[in-house]
């Protein structure tokens, strides 16, 4: 009688386990960290739930990352003086990314601003749906990376150091520190765009020097979002369950023969997760269970925002089921409006505005906003001068990392407030400046973590924030 090896058995009897689960298996295979205990977080190589340092306000986060740099003076940061000086040469120092197309002529926003909500925060007419949730969001108008480039600032936001490749992202740090609230789904999930990878590619959800277990798990951008999730018809039911039970017994026997093998335990756990995902992932991704009213809330009846709205709705369903960190990305960098901003900016706003606002509304009405942070923002903003392309309708704006806006909602963040300021034309942050490191420290604080005590040993004691300038928790924006 021929006997299968364990590896042959698994290869012949995958029973429809999806690619996401198999990716987790490969991640577990690569996980080799065995560090000494450092700080208040014990280094580990598993996703078991762990206690934070202190009582958290948030237990999940959804990041709606807007690659390319939304033009804050056209969306979130009204500048009457910029409008008044439209066409006048800017007298201050300015750094251009595209010198050959540079102009120092100030470019007043073509769009109107008005006070919104009970708080009276002014927002652009391009954001009618965000205006409906302005009382629930904290608008930070004083973000500052100090660099105008995309990749350098993206890596600053995600990995903690400007421009440095190979760092774990914020999602990896949170999952490393706190583990997972669900054992049926990955703790860190990425919802990608049908248009392809965002700028800087897979680095946006990298595990860096951590074990691959802490990397973001990417869902396909269209149906089926997980390939081969369902078992073939002839393997379902009792037969599949019997095979899984046999697999479990083989794994357990092998583990008994090799006690205290942490990597083996992790591999076995990943197989078991894969089996559980066959039911849990299919249910979580099935938006047909949502009411017509909910689907309409996210704009699924509108072709212009249906795709992004679907991903925002899936994100809510994932955190509802215990996923700790979810990221939504765009293909390329659609906010990078170097030219034709008069048509490009309204187009990307139309895609994202309603779904982003719907996410805040939906989480709130379900009682989830109290413990879920929603983040909206890009890596940089835009300059107050025009990037000259000849005729005014072809004009755009160049990069600007000196001052720009993002917003946060939920998870103990104050709603209905605008924090910080840029100068009178929106070029530089001048009051209550917030860096990506401050952003990271504040978010980790809301998860009950002291960022200085979340340590991973790799070429020394690694932390998410290792810049010379110390980060601080932005207490003014906390409820």
PEWOMO-V770729 format. One record per run of one state. SS is the DSSP state (a for helix, b for strand, c for the rest). FROM is the first residue (numbers start at 0). TO is the last residue. If there is no record, write none. Layout:
ss=<SS;SS>
from=<FROM;FROM>
to=<TO;TO>
This chain:
ss=<c;a;c;a;c;b;c;a;c;a;c;b;c;a;c;b;c;b;c;b;c;a;b;c;a;c;a;c;b;c;b;c;b;c;b;c;a;c;a;c;b;c;a;c;a;c;a;c;a;c;a;c;a;c;b;c;b;c;a;c;b;c;b;c;b;c;b;c;a;c;b;c;b;c;b;c;b;c;b;c;b;c;b;c;b;c;a;c;a;c;b;c;b;c;a;b;c>
from=<0;5;12;18;30;59;65;71;75;79;84;88;89;98;101;104;106;112;116;120;124;129;136;143;149;159;169;178;187;191;192;193;195;196;197;198;200;205;211;214;216;219;232;235;237;257;261;284;286;289;291;297;305;320;324;328;331;332;340;365;371;377;380;382;384;385;386;387;391;394;395;396;398;400;403;409;412;413;416;419;420;422;428;431;433;434;435;446;450;453;455;457;460;462;474;477;478>
to=<4;11;17;29;58;64;70;74;78;83;87;88;97;100;103;105;111;115;119;123;128;135;142;148;158;168;177;186;190;191;192;194;195;196;197;199;204;210;213;215;218;231;234;236;256;260;283;285;288;290;296;304;319;323;327;330;331;339;364;370;376;379;381;383;384;385;386;390;393;394;395;397;399;402;408;411;412;415;418;419;421;427;430;432;433;434;445;449;452;454;456;459;461;473;476;477;478>
